[in-house]
């Protein structure tokens, strides 16, 4: 990462820690503020003289911060903080994109991936079972019995423990939640409306006029961690929908081939293509994800690999796919082919038939 990315990283991680304990300012937040002051001075913009001024600034779109080259690494119209929400979805996407998965919110899923990929185990089928389970709305919130039943279905006890770590207990809070009609996760009443996690993308995808209570009786209750909901469940719903549609159309579909090297492998007439579903709020963030990768990583996106964007992203950001392609640097453009979900069938007819 460069200095601006380092600054964003320390600010976001520091704010996350501070929200858990306001009695002490984390070292990361202090370091991020010093870096912000330095970048502001270098850019000739207004310098936040204290933490209060910094927080006010971070609630504004980043194009108002006055820091040169910031738009290369963070969406210009996105803030870092939102009142009553905390860290914004764009900030979470930044962490998901630019730091080790061991530090990001989806670290528990990454641990499962690494465990299943170990050559001494090669748990391809078990990985498919887990990813499929975590991608179904009916498993977003579970009783302790339901969670244990699935976790203990694996002979490998450690794998079951890793599955449990994808969930957190919400027994005492469940009375204040409602069930998301799209992804099955917990809705929370904020800003005079029921919201599903921070980005609240599910409002575009389902009818929220009537939302249901959770129906559990005298049981401990667990939900997917927010990061797993955002980076596994939501794209997983799209992956399952794409797979089901293609199977009905007569294609052969393999889920998560080679322990998640790709999301889907689609075959017909002895020809095969691979699909990798990417779901980021801002097209610039997705483009930067690929722009920061070395050629050794990009090479896996060869001739028969396509990056698929869920259709609802175009509803939120017009010409999303074209924007990503335009922002890719030349090194990434050699390998990355972006298509929207609604372009998928036409591409498959052209490539496989």
N, C-alpha and C positions, 0 to 999 in steps of 0.2 A: 504493500500500500504506500501511497505518497503522503505528504504532510496533511493535505486536506482530508483524505480518507482516514488517516490516523486521528485527526481532530474529531471527525464525525463518530468514529468508533468509540473514542474515550467519552464523548458527550453522551452517547446513547447508553453505553454500558453503565456509566456513572449515574445517569438519571434512573435507570432501572434499579440499581442498587439503592439509591436514595429513597425511591418510592416505598421500599420495604422497611426503611428505618430513617425517618427524617431527623433523628437526634444527632446524626453524624454525617458530614459531607464526605462522600467516598473520594478516595485518592484519584480515581479515574475522572470524576467530574471536575475536580480541581485542575487536573492536568489538561482536560479538554477545554476548560475556560481559558487557561493561559495560552493554549494554542489558538483559540478563537481570537483573543486579544492580539496575538502576534499577526494572524492573518488579516484582521481588521486594519491594523496599523499599516501593514504592507500594502493593502488595497486602498488606503486613504479614506476609509469609511469610519463611521461612528464607533467608538470603542465602548463596550459595556463596562462600566466602572465597578459593578458589583454583581453578585449572583442574581439579584432581583432583576436587574436590567438585562442580564443574559437570558433569563427565563422569558421575559417579555419578548425579546428578539426571536427566540426559538419557537414561540407561538405563531410567528408570522411566516409567510411563504419564504423559502430560502432565497428567492431572487430579490428580496428586500433586505437581506443581511449585509449586502455590500462587499462580499468576498469574491475576488476574481477567480475564475475557473471552477467555481463551485458547481455550476450547472453540468459540468462534465461528469460529475460523480453523484449528484443528488437532484431529484426532480425540481425544476424551478418553481413550480406552483405549490410545492408541498412544504408543510411545516414539519418540525421535529417533535413538537408537543401539541396536544389538543386538550382543552379544558374538559375535565371529568373522564377523559379517556386515557391520558398519559402519553406514552410513546405512540406515535402514529404508525399506521400500517406501512407507510413508506420507509420509516426508520427501521421497522422490523425487516422489511425486504432488503434494506441495505445490509443489515447484519447477516441475513440469510445468504446474501450474494457474495460478500467480500471477506468474511472471516471463516475460520475452520468450522465445519459442522459440529465439531466437539464443543464449540462455544455457543452456537446458535440455538434457537428454540427447538429445532427438530433433532437435537443431539441424541435423543433416545431412539428415534427411528434409525439414525445413522449407526448407533451401536448394534442394532439388530442386523442392519445391512452388513456391517463388518463381520459380525459373528457368523452369519450365514455364508459369507463369501470365503471364509477360512478354508483352505484347500483340504485340511484334514476332516472337514465336515461336509462342505458342498451341499448345503441345505436348501436347494432350489425349491422343492415342493413346499417346505415349511415356510419359506419366505413368501411365496405366492399366497399361502393361506393367511399369513399375517397381514400382508398388504391389502388383500381383498377384504378381510375382516375389518380393518381400520378404515376402509374406504366406503363402508356401508352406513347410511344414516342411523339404522336401528342399533348400531353399536357405538354411537357417539356418547351415549349416557347409559350406564349399566348398573345393575345391582352387584353387590360383592359376589353373590352366587354365580351370576352370569359371567362375570370377569374371571372368576376362579375356574369355572367350567371350561372356558376357552384356554386359559393359560396352562391348565393342567392336562390339556389334551395332547401336549407335546411330551415325548419321552425325555427330552433334554430339559432338565429342570432350570438350567440357567436361561434358556430361551424363554421359558414361561415367565421367569422373573423380569426379563427385559420387556416383555409384553406388558406386564403390570406397571412398569415404570412409565408407560405412555399415558397413564391415567392418574388423576388426582381425586381425592375424596371431596365431595360436596354435600354430604349428608345434611349438615346443619343449614346450608344455604339454599337447598333445593326448593323450599317453600317460596322463595323469592324469584325463582326462575320460571320460565315457560319453555316449551319445546319448539325449536325452530322447525317450521314446516318444510324447509328445504333440506337441511343437513342433519337435523335431529339433535343438534347441540343445544346448549343453554342460552336462552334469550335473557337479557338483563334490561331493566327499564331505565333508560338514560335519555336525557333531552326530550322528555315527553313521548318517547316511543320505545318499542321493544327492539333491542339491537342484538345481533349475533356476532360476537367477537368485535374487533376494532374496526375493520373495514366495512363490515355489515353488508357484504356483497349479496347475501341471501335475499335481501329485500328486492333485488331485481329478478329473482328466480322463482319466487313463490308468493302466494297471497297471504298477507299479514293482517288482514282484517279481523280474523279470529285465530287466536293462538291457544294451544292446549296446555293444561297442567301436565306434569309428569305423574305417572301412575305407579308409585312404589308404596309399599306398606311395611313399616317397621323394619326396613333394611338399610344397610350401609350403601351409599350411592357414590358412583365414580363417573367422572367425565373425562374425555380426552383432554390432555393438556392443550392450552390455547395454541401453542406452536404446532402441535400435531394436527389440530383441527384445521389450521390455516394452510399448512404445507403438506399434509398427507390426505386428510379427509376431503377437502374441497377439490383439489385436482384429481383425487382418486374417484370422486363421483363422475367427473368428466371422462376419466379413463374407462370406467366401467360402462358408461353410456356409449362411448365410441365403440368399445369392444362388442357390446350387445348388438348395436346397429349393424356393424360389419359382418357379424356372424349371420344375422338374418338376411344379409345381402348375398350370402354364399361364400364369404371369405373365411379362411382359416386364421384364427387369432391366437397368439400365445402371449400370456401376461408375463411381464417382467422377465424377459429372457436373460439367461446367463446371470441370474441373481441381480436383476435391475440394471443391467448395462443400458437397456432401453426400457421404455414403459410397455410398448406393444410391438410384436412382430406380426406382420400381416402377409399372408401367402395366398397365391392363386396361380394355377397353371405353371407350377414349378418355379415361380418367381416370388421374390420376397422383398419387402421394405420394412424399415424400422421407424417407429414413431416415438418421439420424446415430447411429452406434454409439459409445457412451461406456463406457469400462472403467476405473473407479477402484475401489480397494480399499474405501474408506469412502463411504457415501452422503452424509455431511456434506461431504466434500471436493468431490464432484460438485455438490451444491447450492451450495456457496460459489463454485465456478467460475462458475456462471451468475449468482449474486447480485452478483458483482464486475463483471460486464460492463455496458457502457453500453447504452442502448436501441437505439442504432444497430447494435450487434452482435446483440442479441436479436431484432431485427425479421426476421432471415432465417429464424427459426423460426416461420413463419407458420402459416396454417390447415392446410396440407397437409404439415407437417413433424413427424416424431415422433423423439424421442430413445429409442434402443433399448438396453437393458441386457442383456449376455450372461446366459444362464440360470444359469450357475454362480455368479454373484454372489449370487443368492437362496439358494443352498446354504450360502454362507459367512455371509450376513447376512440373517436372516429379514425379510421384508417390505421388501427393499431399495428397490424402486421407490416404495412408499408413503412410505417415510422420506424419500427425495429430494424428493418432491412436497410433503411437509409442511414441509420446511426451506426451500423456495424463498420468497423475499420476494415481495411483491405485484407489484413491477415485472417480475420474472422469470416469475411465474405466468401473466401475461397471454399469454406466448408459448410457454412450455416445456410440452410434453406428454410425460410419461415412460411408457414401456411396457416390460415385460419381454419377452425373446425369445420365451417360450412363449405370449405373448398376441398375437403379431404376426399370425398367420394369421387369427384371429378379427377383429382390427381391419381387416385388408385386405378381408375379405369384407363387412364392414359399410360401409366407405368406398368401395370400388371396384366393387362388384357391385350 
